[in-house]
Amino acid sequence: MRALVVGGGLAGAAAALELAERGAEVRLLRAAPGATALSWGTLDVAGAAPLPGGLPVRDPLRGEWLAPAARAVLLARRPAHPYGRLLPPEPTESAATALAKEATGALDGWLAPQGLRVMGSPESTLWIADVRGALRAGDFALTGTAEGALDDAAELAWVEMPGLAGWDARPAARAFAAERAALNLPARSHRVVRLELPPALLEPGGSPARLAARLETPDGLEVLRRALAPLGAEGRLLLLPPVLGLGGVARVLAALRESAGCRVGELAGAPPHAVAGLRLDRALAGALAASGVEQRGALVRAVVEQAGRAIGVELQGEEGATERLEAEAVVLATGRFVAGGLVERDGALAEPLLDLPLHDASGQRVDGTPARRLVVRAYTASQPLYEAGVRTDRRLRPLGADGRARLPNLFAAGDLIGGTDPAHDRSGLGVALVTGRAAGAEAFESLAESGARA
Amino acid sequence: MSGTLSVQVLVVGGGINGTGIARDLALRGVRTALVEKREFGSGTTWASSGMIHGGLRYLQKDPEVTLHSCVDSGHIQRIASHLVFRIPFLMPVFPEDPIGPELLEIGLEMYDRYQPLKNGRPHTRLTREQALRVEPALSPRLECAFTLDEWGVDAARLCAVNALDAAERGAIVRTHHEVVELLREGGSGRVRGARVRDRITGETQRIEAELTMNAAGPWVPELARMADVEVRLRPAKGIHLVFERRVTDVAVYARGVDGRDMFTFPHEQNSMAGTTDDDYYGDLDRIDTTEDEVVYVLEAMERSVPGIRRHRIVHTIQGVRPTLWGFGRNEDELSRDYAVIDHGERDGVPGLFTIAGGKLAAYRLMSEDATDRLCAVLGVREPCRTATTPLPGAEAPLDVEAVSRRFRVPVPAVVRLAFRHGERTRRVLAPFDPQPGAGAGPAPRVVCACEPVLDAELLHAAREEGVRTLEDCALRVRLGVGGCQGAACAGAAAAILGEVLGWSGERTACEVTDFAAERWRLLAPALAGPQLAAMEVHRAVHLGARGFAAAEGDA
C-alpha cells in the first residue's frame, strides 16, 4: 500500500505524517523549499481580524477584534474556502476550535521530538512584534517566536546586534512604542540593549540564517551566553531577531534564560529574517524521517493515470530522462506560485501536472487567463490571482472540468487548493496543516478501499 | 502655520523644466522659490526613456528639434558627467521592413553630421553575423543592422540634482507642496505668486513673487486656469516596461504593429522597453498602465528580441507628455518643439509665464530660453552659466577604489554611488568615515540588495536632500526597483528615514503601506511569469502587519 506525496512544505508533510501514522508506506517528493520555509514562526489557523464595519484599515487595533475561532467560522462560510469542506455545513465556533486544536495538537506531537513546540489557542489572540516593531495578531506560534509573544513582562529590551543585516533595534523599538501610544495603551517600560558578537560569529552585513547556524554550535552558544548574561534583569523580556539556532532553538533559549536570568524570545521576521521558517522546514523533515517516510529530492513532471486512476508520477531525471514511481494514492501539495504548484505558461495560468481547472474565491474559472487580468488594483484587497487554485470535493479530491473528482485516488492539500488568498486571509499555514492532515486521512481511506478491491 | 515668503520668481513644477529653470535663475542670482507637488521628476520626467539623444525620429519633420537636442546633449554630458551613460543602439533590418538598408543609411548619414555635437560616434553597418555576435538576443531573422550612438541619464535624479543645486545657491525648494491659488492683484489681474499647501502637514503659505513660471508639465492647463488663461496641450500618454535585469546589452530598435519606432535599452541595472504615444484625457494624478499598452510593447519588441517575454517585468512607468496642441494624423506626428508663453503679452495677465512641450535632451537650452525671458522682465543682466557650470557631483572625478577602502564599502556599491552622486559620494559616506582614534563605527550597510542601496544613501537623502516620504526614495535613491519591489527593504528603509525625520510608529507603518501599494499599482497590469512568486512573498510580508490588517468582509 504505497502513497506518494508531492511537495514537502507543511501541507505535504502533514499529509505524509498522517498516512504514516495510520500505517501506510509513504514516499514524499520535494523539489526545493517552498513557502513554508519562508514563514516567520507564527502559524495562523485564522489570524485575528478587526470586526467588520467602519474600522479604518490602517488603524485596526483601536477596534474590537474577532477571535481566531470566530474568524475561522466566517472563512468557512465563504463559498470556496477550504475550511468550508472540513467543517460541518453550519460551522460553529466550537467546531472550528476543535478543528484547530486537534490539528495543532497533532503538529505539536510531530514536532516536539524535533525540539519545536506549537503554542497558542484558537480562543485567544497572540500579539507578536516583528523585526520592524510592527504588531501582528495571530493564534499560534512556534518555539522561539512564541517566547517573544508580548504579555505583561515588566520591561522589554530590544537587543541591538551590530552587523546583522536588516536588523535595527532602535527604530523597531521606537515604532513599537509609538504604536502603543497611538493605541492608548499604557506606556511600556522598554529599552535598547547592545549585544556585540565577535566577527567570527557575525561579520558586518552577516545573514540571519548563517548566524543562527553558528549560534547553536557549542562554541557559538557559549559566546552568546556570555555576551547576553549582563543584559538580563529581573522581570525583563529580551527580544532578539530570529537567530537563535536552527534545530536547537529550545536548547539555545534554555541556556540563554539561565545565563541572563530572565525571559528571552524572538521577534517574528519576514524574509530575509525567515529563520523560523527554515527551522519549521527542518523540523518537518526530521519528523518525516522519524515516522519512516521516505523523502526524496525530485521534480515531478506529471501524474500518470491509467484506467481512470492515478497510478504514479513521472520524475524529471538527468539529461531529459524520465523515471516513473508507482503509487496507489497520490497527494498533491505543490503550493502556489512560490513552489510552482501553479504557473503562468504561455501567458496563461495553469496547474502544470494535470492541467486541473483553477478557480478564484468566487468560483470563477481562471485557468487559461493571463495573470494580469486577475489582479485588483487595491493592494490590500483579496486578489483573484492569489485566490486561484484547484477546487476539491469534501474528500479533498481536486475536481476536473466536469465538476467531479478528477481521479478517485488523487488528493490535494495546502496552497494548491484555491478559494482563499493566504496573505489577505492570514490562514496560509493553518490551511496547509488542516487540509494536509485531512488529505492524508482521505488518501489512507483510498488505499484501504483499493486494498479491499484487490 | 501660515507665513509669507517673498521672492523674485516662483517656479511651479519640479520636473526637468522647473528644476532646470530654478537652477538657471539661482545661478544668475535671482531670488527663486520652486514648488513641486510630489517628488522631483515624479510626473512626466520620470516616465521618459531617460535619453539625452538627438531624436533620429524628428530629423525628417523637425530638424530644429534634432539640432537643439544634439547641441544641448553635449552640454549636459559636461555638466552632469557622472549621471550620463553611453547607450549604443542596434537597428536591425528585417526582410519585411518597408524601408530597406540603403534608404535607412541615407538617414543615418544625415544623423552622423549631428553626432559630433553630442560626442556620438558615426553609424556603422553590421552584417547579420556581426550583429548577432554583438547582441545574441537579436532575432536571427535579421538581414543586417546599423549601429548608432546615444546617451542615457537617470532623469529623475537629474531633476533632483538641478533642484539641489538651486537650493545650494539660495533658492527655496519645496517638495510635496501644491498651489492652491494664484495670488492676483485687484484691477490689473497681475499674478503675484501663489498660496501653496504642504500636502503632508496641510500647512499653507503665501509665496509672493514678481513673476510666476508655470512649469507644471501636463498640469500646465490646470494651473493656467487658476489665472483664467488657457494653455492648450495635446496630452500624450507614454508607458515603459521595466525588467528586473538587462534584456539586451545594447539598445535595440523595434517596430510596433502600427509602424511606430520603439526600443528596449539597458538602464542602470534594469532594461526598459517602450514607449507608447496616445492621447490622454484621464486623471493626471493617477495614470495607470493598461493591458493593451503592455501587450502592444511586448509584441513590438518580440520581433527584434524574440525572448523578451521570458524576462521578468518588475514594474511599469507611465506619464503624460505636455505636447503642444496641434492637429496631426496621429500622436507621433506632433512636434516635440516647446513654447515659452508670456501671459502678459498674450492674454493681458502680467506676471505669469508658461513653459510647455519640449524634450528632455534639450532641457537646459529650454530652461535658458525661459530664464532669459524672465530675466528680461526683471531687468537682470547676468548671463546664463548652466552650459558650463557643473551640477553637484560633476565637479571632479571620484577615485572609486580609494573611497571603497576608506569607507569599507564594496567597489560595486561605490560605483553605483559614483554614478548617482559623482564626487559627492564622499559626502554621502562621510558619517561612516572611521575616525582615527575614535575606533571604527559600523560600516555602511546594504538596505536593498536588488541594486545595492546603502543606509548611507538613505540617510543622506533624508538629512541633506530633503526627502520627505518613503515613496520619494523610489525615485531619489532607486529603493525597491528590482525583483523584491520593497518586500525585503521597505520596512528597514522606513525605519531609517523615520529615525531622521521623526516619524511616529503610525506614520512609519503608513509609509511602508503606501510604498508597497504603489509598487503593486505600477506592476499589476504587467504582472506575469516568475514575478508572480515574488509578489506572493511581497504580499505575505506586508499584509497582516499593523497598517495592513483588512477587516473581515472587505474581500
Interface residues (C-beta under 8 A of the other chain):
Chain A: A35 L38 G47 A49 P50 L51 P52 G53 L55 V57 R58 D59 P60 L61 L66 R71 L74 R78 D130 V131 R132 G133 A134 L135 R136 A137 P162 G163 A165 G166 D168 R170 P171 A172 R174 A175 F176 A177 A178 E179 A181 A182 P204 G205 A270 P271 P272 R336 F337 V338 E344 G347 A361 P370 A371 R372 R373 V375 R377 A378 Y379 T380 A381 S382 Q383 L385 Y386 D421 P422 A423 H424 D425 R426 G428
Chain B: D288 E291 V294 R309 R408 P442 A443 R445 V446 V447 A487 A488 G491 A492 A494 A495 I496 G498 E499 S504 G505 E506 T508 A509 C510 V512 T513 A516 A517 W520 R521 A524 P525 A526 L527 A528 G529 L532 A533 E536 V537 R539 A540 V541 H542 L543 G544 A545 R546 G547 F548 A549 A550 A551 E552 G553 D554 A555
